[in-house]
């Protein structure tokens, strides 16, 4: 009987740690659905033009290929504009992206605006 009580007590003590680990989630991620490899991805609170760091530096090869996902760091959930850069100095903007906690958001060719070459 005492062994059963010990097992139950240890299980109850472990529950808060397990719940904390589950609440961590996978974080915020970008899914590149554009037709090209992204070499730069910066975020700004919507309408502010206050660009944060290049998020592609979070990737092992510093680029985000088509259909690849990228972990976004240092960003709270909210609405953002994105500056998307490609090889060859092409740069485009995506306006008013909704970013949610522990969720994936995507950028596709149809989202790209005001591109320059």
Secondary structure, 3 states (H helix, E strand, C coil): CHHHHHHHHHHHHHHHHHHHHHHCCCCEEEEEECCCCEEEEEEEECCCCCCCCCHHHHCCCCCECCCCEEEECCCCCEEEEEEEEEHHHCEEEEEEEEECCCCEEEEEHHHCEEEEC
